[in-house]
Amino acid sequence: MTTLCVVLVAIVGICYGFDIKKHHNQEELEQTLIDVHTKCPNITRLYSIGESAEDRPLPVIEFSVHPGQHDLLKPEVKLVGNMHGNEVVGRELLLKLAVFLCDEYKSENKEIKRLLNMTRIHILPTMNPDGYELASTADPKERTWLEGRANARGVDLNRDFPDLDSLLYYFENNKIPRYDHLLEFFDSESKHQPETNAVGKWILSLPFVLSANLHEGDLVANYPFDASRIAGANQYAKSADDATFRSLAQSYANAHAHMAKPDHPPCDGTAHDAFSQQGGITNGARWYSVSGGMQDFNYLATNAFEITLELSCEKFPPADALPTLWEDNKNALLNFLWQAQTGVKGIVKDATTGTPIADAVIWIKNVTSNESFVIQHPVTTAAGGDYWRLLTPGKFEVIVQAEGYGAMSKAVEVTNAPQTEALRVDFFLQPSADEEQAVNSAEANDQVSEDGASDADSQSYLTEEDLEKMPADQLQRILEELQEQA
């Protein structure tokens, strides 16, 4: 602590100094967030999403020009660090990012002010404070590769989320048209760790659009799916939004000082992990298959697109390495936050009353090439009728369906100009009689399923009505059986 900081503490009881050249324990982490909020009260909010197994808080700092509220059409973004307690670089970088956003906003940095005017950002520096405590108090010379990785109960939190991948693959194999928002399987707190429950409820509580989970142990941007479609195999598992996920991962790798450049050897010294030779990105399941991971849960349970960022070969580097790691990642972190402004966004309303329509379903048909196809992963509108749909540049048809309304579609071209808002595409749906609604829904469903299956295959699909009538406990049993087989 500098002399100036000591004087400030003695006089006013606070210190705004943040030392990037040190590791911060739980008390120091919380104090840093308090200091940032004290310095920037008009653009920040502090809140806790829960507690760890050993009752340590899981604090979040929010950045927004209207902290504490969701602004219509403003995307929600979250950054999560220290999920594995012994992987500490992300934890320190997120603390530094909070300090940086506050300082730069107050310094009238135009880019940062524009970013915060357009985006609501939530930062959780540590998801596993108990594991960090174990790792940080161990002798560095004797600290093992796994010491502090799990939580206080010995559970790897990145294997503890509901295994929605297995459920999706079951639906695929049985031709059940269910691709998203598989929320029925986050019911029982007894089956998951306190940290998983806290973060899971947080994920479900806000209309998050974009997310990153910061890890260490390698240098690569990892994108879904994490779980292979073939049990026990490390095999590429493509999501419906593979192109968009690859673009998100590449946006980070390209802006990083080294991730996408062949200027460093693989962390493990093997050709298999020479990620810089493939642009600094990898599909999670191709690297190694993981069930119960957080990034796939985000995608399959909500509208959020999450990738996993491996930021350092060394999980717990010496403190004097942190300033360089910050400089390596600063531009990449900021560039990633801007990715929430890609694709399309808009509001869905009742054409007669102007009332926002919540839970309207947004489908995307890619018509960029001659072989058009529907992206089998819809998103839904939030409580205010607003939606966001991340997309790569191209030509698309946006299709909207809502119960009690006729379906509607619009053709758009997405360009994703840097640091500009997503293309705005609003919809005003006409209320329909039951008969008209049935016709419109059937026509929209035909459009959505086009190019997705042959006529013979389509006849063997369960309908959405059939699926909705299936009891939750039956679906839960299916998932449990799949988990037992894995």
Order of alpha helices (4+ residues) and beta strands (2+ residues): alpha-alpha-beta-beta-beta-alpha-alpha-beta-alpha-alpha-alpha-beta-beta-alpha-beta-alpha-alpha-beta-alpha-beta-beta-beta-beta-beta-beta-beta-beta-alpha-alpha-alpha-alpha
